[in-house]
Amino acid sequence: FQTVYDRMLADQRDTLALEGPMEVEGRFLTIGLHGSRMKDEANKDLGIVLVFEDLTELIKAQKVAAWQEVARRVAHEIKNPLTPIQLSAQRLRKKYYEKSPDFDAIFDETTNVIVNEVTSLKHMVDEFSKFARLPTPQMAHQSLHDVINEVTTLYRGAHKDIELVVSLDEDLPSLNFDREQLKRVMVNLLDNAIQAMQQKGRVWLSTKYDTKRRRAVVSVADEGVGIAPEDQEKLFVPYFTRKKTGTGLGLAIVRRIITDHDGQIQAGQNQPKGALFTFELPV
């Protein structure tokens, strides 16, 4: 209660929402606290309304559902490379017992398949480990524009058929964030945009300072194929991907980082075509 009240007074915010653990009669609950500033017709403060909400069961259900989905997708991703590995081993065994004259060629072909699939499986497991062990953000007060300029400089030099249209709000103040993690967010969103356009087209990157809500708003838009309606709710779920070579963890990691920074991210359609990703961070 005191934290919300003090932050709303210090930052002159109209609204603020926090959630965290609280012990109530020996039980540990997850409580959501929403603060709203009330003003009269003359815009003078009347006070602050605080609403408490018990989120314990909701969050527990969400976590169970999320991990059930993760388990299902992990099982699916592991099963995919196991099939060609099994078929290759069976073929190799069959050719060996048949004393086949082309055994040497079959041996080279099948072991190559096995090595490639095991490499793919190891990459998938490594990516999941990174997602599960994502470190606690090392926060520092710094310029978000410096990170954006650093990342866009790299992409301008590496993608000659990509036009980056960058628009940065000069009024955006410094933020408190983990530099390496926010850089990872920008790289992931730009990679997705470029891949969606088959390495050719325009990408729009912009920042805006929402002074009333004291939020930094960052948008990345492309002119690719866009987001299918049936995929909208699955984009940030671990292991969901439409890419032939993707792990499906990129956007899940992005959302995890933004959430760890007390921010939000959403995806939508760019107009007239393409995808639009927007995330917000507190200032």
N, C-alpha and C positions, 0 to 999 in steps of 0.2 A: 504493500500500500504506500509506504513512505517513499519508495524508489520512484513509483509512477508519479506521485504528487510532486516530488522534487524536480524530476526531469521535465514535467510539463510546465512548471513555473520557470525553471532555468532556461529552457529552450523556447518558451512561448509557443508551445504546440497546442493545437486545438484538439487533437486526439492522440492516444498512445495505447498500444496493446502489448502486454507481456504475458508470458506463461512460465511456470516453474513449479518445483516441488514444495509441498507444505505438509507439516505434520499436524493432523487434526484428531484429537482423542486417540492417540497411539497409532493412527493410520497415516501412511504417506500418500498424499493425493497430488495430482497435477492440476493446478489451478490456473485458469485464464483470468487476467485482470484487464478490463477495458476502461480507459479514462476518457471522458469527453468534457471539454470546457463549455460552460454555459455563459451566454452574454445576452444583455438586454437590447432594445431597439437602438440605443445609443452606442452599442458596441462596448459597453462596460462589463467587466467580469462580474458574474453572479456567483461563481463557484465552479467546482469540478464534480461531475457525477462519476462514481466508480461502480462498475458492475463486476461481481465475482462469478465465475462459472467453473463448475467441477468438470474437468476434461478427462478425468482418469480413465473411465471405461471407454470413451471414444478413442483416445490415443492408444489404449491397449488393443482395441479391435482393429485399428488402423495398422498397428505394428504387426499383429498376427496375419492380417490379410496381405500386407506388403511382403513379409517373409515367406508366406506360402507361395506367393507369385515368384519371388526370387528362387525358391527351391525348385519350383516347376521349371523355370527357365534355365537354371543351372543344369538340371537333369537333362533337359532337351539339348543344351549346348554340348554337354559331355557325350551324349549319345550320338550326335552327328558324326564326329570323327571316329567313333568306335566301330561304326559299320564298315567303312572302307578298310580300316585296320584288320578287322576280322576276315573280311572277304579276301584281302591280300594274303593274310597268313594261311587261309584255307587253300587258296590257289597255289601258293608256294609249296605247301605240304603235298598237295596232289601231284604237282609236277615232279617233285623230288621222288616220290614213291613210284611214279610212272617211268622214272629214268628218262624223262623227256629230253630230246636233243636240243631243244631251245631253252633248257633250264637256266643257262647263264643269263640270257636276255630277260627271262621271266624274273629271275632273282633280282637283277638290277632294277627292273620296273617296279616290282612289288615292294622291295625294301625302300625304294625312293618314296612310294606312296605312304608307307608306314612312318618314315622319318618326317615327312611333311605334315602328316596329320597329328603326330605327337607334338611337333613344334607349334602347330595351331592350338592344340589343347593346352600346352604349357603357357602360351601367350594369354589365352582366355583365363586360366587360373591366376596368372600374375596380375592381370587387370582386376580381377575380382579381389585379390589381396590388397591392391592399392585402394580400391573402393572401401573395403572393410577397415583398413588401417589408416584412413585419411587423417593426418595429424591435426591437432588443435590449432586454429589460426594464430599466427604470431602477429598480433595487431600493432600497427604503428600509424600515427597521423601523417598522411602524405597525400600527394596529388594523384588522383585517378587518371588524369589526362597524361601524366608522364608514362604510365603503364600502357595506355592506349596508343600513344605515339610510338613507343618502343615496339609494340607488337605490329602495328600497321607498317612501320618501316621495314620490318622483316618480310611481310607479305608483299609489299610493293616490289621488292627486289626479287622475290622468288616466283611470282605469278604474272608473267607479262601480258596475259590475256584477261586479267582481272582488273577492273577499274574500281578502286576504293574511293567512295564519296564520304568524306569525314566532316562532320559538323559538331563542334565542341562548344558548349555553353561557357563563355568566359566568366560568368558569375558563379560557377560551381566552386564552392570552397573545398578545402582539403577534407579528406575522409579518414576514418579509422578502419584500416583493413590490412590483410595479409597480402603483401605484394606478389609473392609467387603463386598463391592460390587464385588471386584475381587475374593474373596473367594466364593461368591455365584456363579460366573461364573464357577469356577473350579468344584464346587460341582455339578452343573447342568450338565456339560459336562461329568463328570465321572459317574454320575447316569444314564445318557442316554446310555453311552457305556456299562455299566454293565447290564442294562435292555435289551439292544439289543442282549446280549449273553446269556440271561436266567440265569444270576448270575454265569456264569462259563466261563473262558477263559482268554485271555491276553489283557491288555490295555497298549498302548504305550503313554507316556507323555514326550514331549521334548520342550526345549527352544533353541532359536538360536538368536544371535545378528547379525543383518544385518548392518554392519558398514557403508556401502555406503549410505544406506537410513536412517540410524540411527533409526531403528525399532527393537523392541523386537517381535520375532515371536514365538508363542506358539501353539503346535499341540497336539491334543488328538485323538488317533486312536484306533479302536477296530477290532475284527474279528467276528463281528455279521452278521446280514442279509444285512447290507449295506443300501443304499438309493435308492428307486425306482426312475427311471428317471422322472416320472410324479410328484413326490413329491419335486424335487430339488428346484423349485422356490417358494414352499409354506412353507418350513421348518421354516422360521422365522416370518411367518404371525400369529398374535394372534389367538388362538383357533384352529389351525390346529394340529392334532395329529392322529397317528395310534395306540396309546395305548388304551386299553380298559378302563383304569382308569385315563388317563391323562387329564389335563385341556387344554393343548395346549398353555400354556403361558410361559413355561420354556425357550424355545429358543428365544421367543420374548423379554423376560426380559434380556436374555444374550446379544442379539444384542443391546438392548437399553443401557445397561451398557457400552458395548464396544464403541458404538457411542458417548456416553456422555464423554468418555475418549479420543475422537478424534482418535479412532481406527477403524479397519474394521474386519469383521469376514466372513468366507466363509465355505461351506461344500462341500465335494466331496467323492469319493470312495477310500477306502484304498485298497492296493494291497497285497495279491491276493484277499482278501475279507474283507468286513466290511466298516465302515464309517470313515471319516477323517474330523475333525473340526480344522480349523486354524484361529487364530486371531492375529492381529498385534497392537502394541501400540507404540506411539512415545517415544523416549528416550531423 
